[in-house]
């Protein structure tokens, strides 16, 4: 086991934004020997790029990484090898929802009604500061409870049937939802507790299932890609050079 220092968090007035970076997945679809979030991108682990983007955009924010037990050991070795100080870490669960809830519970202990939590995929290393700040600034309105970044669809879409047929649908009514998704911390904690371990596609679905309310949207970024397969890693490398 490699020991590395982790940042610590001391709550203070005005410190009301926390960031959960979810990196507990196995990356089975990628097909590599290690999960995709630990692969090298331009000489650094993908997850290191992700953490650095948030540290740059919101230097006062608390960051919590969600990792699997095996992933934690891999991450510790990578941090030691790259001289990188890890944020706080928490062990994930069997599903993404369980993993996020583990981190939300930790953060909620220090939260108040103004507190905001952002949740981001560890395998989205190209998230830009201006997009992170668009999400954060939306909470300047005290009435805002949930914000997601979205991008318009560019391809024609259709509703697919199990018999292999489909029916064309107007893409103008749809958006692709990215991360970071952000919420008032205590509301999201209540939502996870109320749904009692139910697994849903993302945190926006958890929030809407609990509150029945719509989410505010801000502009996303087409460069904020999620690395899912080897081609995505190659594309991310090209985008970093621009």
TORKOL-4160 file (C-alpha; in steps of 0.2 Angstrom, whole numbers, padded with zeros to 4 digits, m for minus):
242
<pt num="1" X="0000" Y="0000" Z="0000"/>
<pt num="2" X="0007" Y="0017" Z="m0005"/>
<pt num="3" X="0003" Y="0031" Z="0007"/>
<pt num="4" X="0000" Y="0048" Z="0000"/>
<pt num="5" X="m0006" Y="0064" Z="0008"/>
<pt num="6" X="m0024" Y="0069" Z="0005"/>
<pt num="7" X="m0031" Y="0087" Z="0006"/>
<pt num="8" X="m0042" Y="0090" Z="0022"/>
<pt num="9" X="m0058" Y="0100" Z="0024"/>
<pt num="10" X="m0061" Y="0112" Z="0037"/>
<pt num="11" X="m0078" Y="0120" Z="0036"/>
<pt num="12" X="m0078" Y="0139" Z="0036"/>
<pt num="13" X="m0091" Y="0153" Z="0032"/>
<pt num="14" X="m0095" Y="0155" Z="0014"/>
<pt num="15" X="m0087" Y="0139" Z="0009"/>
<pt num="16" X="m0103" Y="0132" Z="0002"/>
<pt num="17" X="m0098" Y="0122" Z="m0014"/>
<pt num="18" X="m0092" Y="0104" Z="m0014"/>
<pt num="19" X="m0088" Y="0093" Z="m0029"/>
<pt num="20" X="m0090" Y="0075" Z="m0030"/>
<pt num="21" X="m0080" Y="0067" Z="m0044"/>
<pt num="22" X="m0086" Y="0049" Z="m0047"/>
<pt num="23" X="m0072" Y="0037" Z="m0052"/>
<pt num="24" X="m0078" Y="0020" Z="m0045"/>
<pt num="25" X="m0082" Y="0012" Z="m0061"/>
<pt num="26" X="m0072" Y="m0003" Z="m0068"/>
<pt num="27" X="m0072" Y="0004" Z="m0086"/>
<pt num="28" X="m0077" Y="m0014" Z="m0093"/>
<pt num="29" X="m0083" Y="m0006" Z="m0110"/>
<pt num="30" X="m0066" Y="0002" Z="m0113"/>
<pt num="31" X="m0057" Y="m0015" Z="m0113"/>
<pt num="32" X="m0040" Y="m0009" Z="m0104"/>
<pt num="33" X="m0031" Y="m0018" Z="m0090"/>
<pt num="34" X="m0035" Y="m0004" Z="m0078"/>
<pt num="35" X="m0051" Y="0007" Z="m0077"/>
<pt num="36" X="m0051" Y="0021" Z="m0090"/>
<pt num="37" X="m0050" Y="0035" Z="m0077"/>
<pt num="38" X="m0033" Y="0029" Z="m0072"/>
<pt num="39" X="m0026" Y="0029" Z="m0090"/>
<pt num="40" X="m0013" Y="0041" Z="m0096"/>
<pt num="41" X="m0019" Y="0057" Z="m0106"/>
<pt num="42" X="m0005" Y="0068" Z="m0111"/>
<pt num="43" X="0007" Y="0061" Z="m0098"/>
<pt num="44" X="m0005" Y="0062" Z="m0083"/>
<pt num="45" X="m0019" Y="0051" Z="m0077"/>
<pt num="46" X="m0036" Y="0055" Z="m0084"/>
<pt num="47" X="m0043" Y="0058" Z="m0066"/>
<pt num="48" X="m0029" Y="0070" Z="m0062"/>
<pt num="49" X="m0034" Y="0081" Z="m0077"/>
<pt num="50" X="m0052" Y="0081" Z="m0070"/>
<pt num="51" X="m0047" Y="0086" Z="m0052"/>
<pt num="52" X="m0035" Y="0099" Z="m0059"/>
<pt num="53" X="m0049" Y="0107" Z="m0069"/>
<pt num="54" X="m0060" Y="0109" Z="m0054"/>
<pt num="55" X="m0046" Y="0115" Z="m0043"/>
<pt num="56" X="m0042" Y="0129" Z="m0056"/>
<pt num="57" X="m0061" Y="0134" Z="m0058"/>
<pt num="58" X="m0066" Y="0133" Z="m0040"/>
<pt num="59" X="m0050" Y="0134" Z="m0029"/>
<pt num="60" X="m0059" Y="0136" Z="m0013"/>
<pt num="61" X="m0071" Y="0121" Z="m0016"/>
<pt num="62" X="m0070" Y="0105" Z="m0006"/>
<pt num="63" X="m0067" Y="0090" Z="m0018"/>
<pt num="64" X="m0071" Y="0072" Z="m0014"/>
<pt num="65" X="m0066" Y="0057" Z="m0025"/>
<pt num="66" X="m0077" Y="0042" Z="m0025"/>
<pt num="67" X="m0066" Y="0026" Z="m0029"/>
<pt num="68" X="m0068" Y="0007" Z="m0028"/>
<pt num="69" X="m0056" Y="m0001" Z="m0015"/>
<pt num="70" X="m0045" Y="m0008" Z="m0030"/>
<pt num="71" X="m0046" Y="0009" Z="m0038"/>
<pt num="72" X="m0040" Y="0018" Z="m0022"/>
<pt num="73" X="m0024" Y="0008" Z="m0022"/>
<pt num="74" X="m0021" Y="0011" Z="m0041"/>
<pt num="75" X="m0025" Y="0030" Z="m0038"/>
<pt num="76" X="m0013" Y="0031" Z="m0023"/>
<pt num="77" X="0001" Y="0023" Z="m0034"/>
<pt num="78" X="m0002" Y="0035" Z="m0048"/>
<pt num="79" X="m0002" Y="0050" Z="m0036"/>
<pt num="80" X="0014" Y="0045" Z="m0029"/>
<pt num="81" X="0022" Y="0042" Z="m0046"/>
<pt num="82" X="0016" Y="0059" Z="m0052"/>
<pt num="83" X="0019" Y="0069" Z="m0036"/>
<pt num="84" X="0000" Y="0074" Z="m0035"/>
<pt num="85" X="m0009" Y="0078" Z="m0019"/>
<pt num="86" X="m0026" Y="0068" Z="m0019"/>
<pt num="87" X="m0042" Y="0076" Z="m0013"/>
<pt num="88" X="m0052" Y="0067" Z="0000"/>
<pt num="89" X="m0058" Y="0050" Z="m0005"/>
<pt num="90" X="m0073" Y="0039" Z="m0001"/>
<pt num="91" X="m0076" Y="0021" Z="m0006"/>
<pt num="92" X="m0091" Y="0019" Z="m0018"/>
<pt num="93" X="m0105" Y="0006" Z="m0018"/>
<pt num="94" X="m0111" Y="m0007" Z="m0030"/>
<pt num="95" X="m0120" Y="0005" Z="m0041"/>
<pt num="96" X="m0116" Y="0023" Z="m0046"/>
<pt num="97" X="m0131" Y="0029" Z="m0036"/>
<pt num="98" X="m0124" Y="0021" Z="m0020"/>
<pt num="99" X="m0107" Y="0028" Z="m0024"/>
<pt num="100" X="m0113" Y="0046" Z="m0025"/>
<pt num="101" X="m0124" Y="0044" Z="m0010"/>
<pt num="102" X="m0109" Y="0038" Z="0000"/>
<pt num="103" X="m0100" Y="0055" Z="m0004"/>
<pt num="104" X="m0116" Y="0065" Z="m0002"/>
<pt num="105" X="m0119" Y="0059" Z="0015"/>
<pt num="106" X="m0101" Y="0064" Z="0020"/>
<pt num="107" X="m0103" Y="0081" Z="0013"/>
<pt num="108" X="m0120" Y="0084" Z="0020"/>
<pt num="109" X="m0113" Y="0083" Z="0038"/>
<pt num="110" X="m0106" Y="0101" Z="0035"/>
<pt num="111" X="m0120" Y="0108" Z="0024"/>
<pt num="112" X="m0133" Y="0121" Z="0027"/>
<pt num="113" X="m0148" Y="0126" Z="0016"/>
<pt num="114" X="m0137" Y="0137" Z="0004"/>
<pt num="115" X="m0124" Y="0123" Z="0002"/>
<pt num="116" X="m0121" Y="0117" Z="m0016"/>
<pt num="117" X="m0114" Y="0100" Z="m0022"/>
<pt num="118" X="m0108" Y="0097" Z="m0040"/>
<pt num="119" X="m0106" Y="0079" Z="m0046"/>
<pt num="120" X="m0095" Y="0075" Z="m0060"/>
<pt num="121" X="m0089" Y="0060" Z="m0070"/>
<pt num="122" X="m0071" Y="0056" Z="m0067"/>
<pt num="123" X="m0069" Y="0051" Z="m0085"/>
<pt num="124" X="m0074" Y="0069" Z="m0091"/>
<pt num="125" X="m0056" Y="0077" Z="m0090"/>
<pt num="126" X="m0059" Y="0091" Z="m0102"/>
<pt num="127" X="m0072" Y="0100" Z="m0092"/>
<pt num="128" X="m0069" Y="0119" Z="m0095"/>
<pt num="129" X="m0068" Y="0132" Z="m0081"/>
<pt num="130" X="m0081" Y="0143" Z="m0089"/>
<pt num="131" X="m0094" Y="0129" Z="m0090"/>
<pt num="132" X="m0090" Y="0125" Z="m0071"/>
<pt num="133" X="m0093" Y="0143" Z="m0067"/>
<pt num="134" X="m0109" Y="0144" Z="m0077"/>
<pt num="135" X="m0116" Y="0130" Z="m0066"/>
<pt num="136" X="m0110" Y="0138" Z="m0050"/>
<pt num="137" X="m0116" Y="0155" Z="m0054"/>
<pt num="138" X="m0134" Y="0149" Z="m0057"/>
<pt num="139" X="m0135" Y="0146" Z="m0038"/>
<pt num="140" X="m0134" Y="0165" Z="m0035"/>
<pt num="141" X="m0153" Y="0164" Z="m0036"/>
<pt num="142" X="m0158" Y="0157" Z="m0019"/>
<pt num="143" X="m0173" Y="0149" Z="m0027"/>
<pt num="144" X="m0163" Y="0138" Z="m0038"/>
<pt num="145" X="m0161" Y="0120" Z="m0032"/>
<pt num="146" X="m0154" Y="0110" Z="m0047"/>
<pt num="147" X="m0144" Y="0114" Z="m0062"/>
<pt num="148" X="m0138" Y="0103" Z="m0077"/>
<pt num="149" X="m0127" Y="0108" Z="m0092"/>
<pt num="150" X="m0135" Y="0103" Z="m0109"/>
<pt num="151" X="m0130" Y="0103" Z="m0127"/>
<pt num="152" X="m0142" Y="0102" Z="m0142"/>
<pt num="153" X="m0142" Y="0086" Z="m0152"/>
<pt num="154" X="m0135" Y="0087" Z="m0169"/>
<pt num="155" X="m0140" Y="0070" Z="m0177"/>
<pt num="156" X="m0158" Y="0065" Z="m0182"/>
<pt num="157" X="m0166" Y="0054" Z="m0168"/>
<pt num="158" X="m0180" Y="0041" Z="m0168"/>
<pt num="159" X="m0189" Y="0031" Z="m0154"/>
<pt num="160" X="m0183" Y="0013" Z="m0156"/>
<pt num="161" X="m0195" Y="m0002" Z="m0154"/>
<pt num="162" X="m0189" Y="m0019" Z="m0148"/>
<pt num="163" X="m0195" Y="m0027" Z="m0165"/>
<pt num="164" X="m0182" Y="m0017" Z="m0174"/>
<pt num="165" X="m0193" Y="m0003" Z="m0180"/>
<pt num="166" X="m0192" Y="0015" Z="m0176"/>
<pt num="167" X="m0202" Y="0032" Z="m0177"/>
<pt num="168" X="m0193" Y="0048" Z="m0181"/>
<pt num="169" X="m0194" Y="0061" Z="m0167"/>
<pt num="170" X="m0191" Y="0080" Z="m0167"/>
<pt num="171" X="m0173" Y="0082" Z="m0160"/>
<pt num="172" X="m0177" Y="0101" Z="m0155"/>
<pt num="173" X="m0186" Y="0095" Z="m0140"/>
<pt num="174" X="m0171" Y="0085" Z="m0133"/>
<pt num="175" X="m0154" Y="0089" Z="m0126"/>
<pt num="176" X="m0139" Y="0079" Z="m0121"/>
<pt num="177" X="m0136" Y="0081" Z="m0102"/>
<pt num="178" X="m0118" Y="0082" Z="m0096"/>
<pt num="179" X="m0109" Y="0084" Z="m0079"/>
<pt num="180" X="m0106" Y="0093" Z="m0068"/>
<pt num="181" X="m0124" Y="0092" Z="m0062"/>
<pt num="182" X="m0127" Y="0103" Z="m0046"/>
<pt num="183" X="m0139" Y="0103" Z="m0032"/>
<pt num="184" X="m0143" Y="0110" Z="m0015"/>
<pt num="185" X="m0134" Y="0098" Z="m0005"/>
<pt num="186" X="m0147" Y="0095" Z="0009"/>
<pt num="187" X="m0161" Y="0092" Z="m0004"/>
<pt num="188" X="m0150" Y="0079" Z="m0014"/>
<pt num="189" X="m0146" Y="0070" Z="0002"/>
<pt num="190" X="m0164" Y="0069" Z="0007"/>
<pt num="191" X="m0168" Y="0063" Z="m0011"/>
<pt num="192" X="m0155" Y="0049" Z="m0010"/>
<pt num="193" X="m0161" Y="0044" Z="0008"/>
<pt num="194" X="m0180" Y="0044" Z="0002"/>
<pt num="195" X="m0176" Y="0033" Z="m0013"/>
<pt num="196" X="m0167" Y="0021" Z="m0002"/>
<pt num="197" X="m0154" Y="0013" Z="m0013"/>
<pt num="198" X="m0164" Y="0014" Z="m0030"/>
<pt num="199" X="m0152" Y="0015" Z="m0044"/>
<pt num="200" X="m0156" Y="0028" Z="m0057"/>
<pt num="201" X="m0147" Y="0035" Z="m0073"/>
<pt num="202" X="m0140" Y="0050" Z="m0065"/>
<pt num="203" X="m0142" Y="0063" Z="m0050"/>
<pt num="204" X="m0154" Y="0073" Z="m0060"/>
<pt num="205" X="m0166" Y="0058" Z="m0061"/>
<pt num="206" X="m0164" Y="0056" Z="m0042"/>
<pt num="207" X="m0168" Y="0074" Z="m0039"/>
<pt num="208" X="m0184" Y="0075" Z="m0051"/>
<pt num="209" X="m0190" Y="0058" Z="m0044"/>
<pt num="210" X="m0190" Y="0065" Z="m0027"/>
<pt num="211" X="m0196" Y="0083" Z="m0029"/>
<pt num="212" X="m0206" Y="0082" Z="m0045"/>
<pt num="213" X="m0198" Y="0098" Z="m0051"/>
<pt num="214" X="m0189" Y="0102" Z="m0067"/>
<pt num="215" X="m0171" Y="0107" Z="m0068"/>
<pt num="216" X="m0163" Y="0123" Z="m0073"/>
<pt num="217" X="m0151" Y="0121" Z="m0088"/>
<pt num="218" X="m0135" Y="0130" Z="m0093"/>
<pt num="219" X="m0125" Y="0129" Z="m0109"/>
<pt num="220" X="m0114" Y="0113" Z="m0109"/>
<pt num="221" X="m0099" Y="0111" Z="m0120"/>
<pt num="222" X="m0096" Y="0099" Z="m0134"/>
<pt num="223" X="m0078" Y="0097" Z="m0129"/>
<pt num="224" X="m0084" Y="0090" Z="m0112"/>
<pt num="225" X="m0083" Y="0072" Z="m0118"/>
<pt num="226" X="m0084" Y="0057" Z="m0108"/>
<pt num="227" X="m0071" Y="0044" Z="m0111"/>
<pt num="228" X="m0079" Y="0027" Z="m0114"/>
<pt num="229" X="m0069" Y="0019" Z="m0127"/>
<pt num="230" X="m0051" Y="0020" Z="m0134"/>
<pt num="231" X="m0056" Y="0032" Z="m0148"/>
<pt num="232" X="m0063" Y="0044" Z="m0135"/>
<pt num="233" X="m0045" Y="0044" Z="m0127"/>
<pt num="234" X="m0037" Y="0048" Z="m0143"/>
<pt num="235" X="m0050" Y="0062" Z="m0147"/>
<pt num="236" X="m0047" Y="0070" Z="m0129"/>
<pt num="237" X="m0028" Y="0070" Z="m0133"/>
<pt num="238" X="m0031" Y="0080" Z="m0149"/>
<pt num="239" X="m0043" Y="0092" Z="m0140"/>
<pt num="240" X="m0030" Y="0095" Z="m0126"/>
<pt num="241" X="m0017" Y="0101" Z="m0139"/>
<pt num="242" X="m0029" Y="0114" Z="m0146"/>
